[in-house]
Amino acid sequence: MLLAVVVAAAADGSPLRTPALLLDGASFRPELALTESARTRGLMSRTQAPADGMLFVFPDATAGGFWMKDTLVPLTIVFFDSAGVRVRKLSMTPCRRDPCAVYLPGRAYRFALELRSSDTRAGRRIGPPAALRRLVGRAS
């Protein structure tokens, strides 16, 4: 019997292997934005956000904002510190023309999770810590 294994690749060539993560204690598998290119592109031009959202992972803590230029769907963004604890949660609206609003957390964060605006999860904590450390190690 022949067993074929297919591994998908991201636009930058890195494998798309989402580790088992928890959001408020429940399993979820968001798409990952581990590179500067992926973080810049985010969910732009998509007509629907992924069911478990997109997790932006930064190699170092940052305080920069997000904007919705060329993003077609409303989103909720949840910023988390390096321990996976929520820093701030904001609603974001699509923007097709400048000037676009910049959504700032007001504090340093290490992870940002963009979810569908209709998502009802509280988004208080992500983890487990070991999985978050591995993601940070892969971020560039």
N, C-alpha and C positions, 0 to 999 in steps of 0.2 A: 504494500500500500504506500502510495506517495503522498506526503504531506507537504503542502506548500504554505509558506508563511509570507504574508505581505506586510510590509511596514511602510506606512504613509510617510511622506516627507513634507516639511513646511517649505514655503517659498525660498527660504534661505538654505535649504538642504538638510536642516536638522530634523531628526525623527520626531514625530508627533506622539509622544508617549506621555499621556497625562497620568500622573501618579494618583493613587487613591487619596482623595482629600475629603475633609469634613467641613461643612458649613453649619454652624450651630449644632454640631454633633451628628448630622445626617450626611451620608455619602453624596458627593457630587463630583462631576468631571468637567470642569470648564475647559474651554480652549485656552491655550497658553500664549502669551506675548512675552517671550524671553529676550528678544533682541531689540535694539533701538529701532530697527526697521519695522518689526512687528508691532512695537508699542506705538510708533508714529502712525501706522496704518490703522490699527485697531479694528473697529467695526465699520469703517467708512464704506459707503456704497452698498452695503448689504440691505436687503429688504426685510430681514428678520434677524434678530439676535439669537445666538445659540440658547438652547433650553437651560443650560447651566452657566451661561454667560462666558465672558472672557476675563481671565486673570492676568493682569499686568504685573510682572515680577521685575523689580529693579535691583541691580547689583549692590547699590548703596541706598541708604535712606535719602529721600528727596522730599521737597515741599512744593514742587511744581504743580500747575493746574492742568486740567483736561478741557478740551473744547469739542464742539460737535460739528465742526466744518465738514460738509459733505457726508454727514451721518444721517441716514434716512429715517431712523426709528427713534422714538423717545427711549431713554435709558435711565436706570438708577445706577449710581456709582457708589461703592462702599470702599473707603480707604481703611487699610489695616496697618498697624505698626509691625515691627519685626517679630513680635511675639504672636501675631495673628489676632490681636484685639482691635476692634473697630475704633477708628479715630473720628470718622465722620461719614454720614450718608447723605447724598444729595440726589435730587431729580434733575435730569438734563433733557433739554428739548433740542430737536434737530435744527441745524442752521445751514442754509444753502448759500447765503451771501454775507460777506463781511460788512460790518464787524460782528463777530460771533462772541457770545459770552464765554468767559473762562471760569471754570468751576474749580475753586480752590478749597482744599481741606482745612487750611488754617493751622496745620501742624505737620510735622514730618511723618512720612509713611514709607512702607517698603513694598506694599501690595495694594493694587486697586482692582476691584471686581466690578465689571460692568454687567448688569443684568437687565432683562426686559423690564420696562417700567411697570408692567402688570405683575411682576414677581412679588409674592407676599412674604417671602422669607425675611426674617429680621436682620440677618447679617451681622451678628454681634461678634462672632469669632470664626476664624478659619484655622485649620490645622491638619494633621498633627504637627507639632514642632519639627520633628525629624524630616518630614516631607517638605516643609517650608524651607528648611536649611538646604536640602538637596536642590530645590528649585532655585534658590538664590545662587548656589554654586554653578548652576547652568546658565544663569542670566549674564548678558553682556551688554 
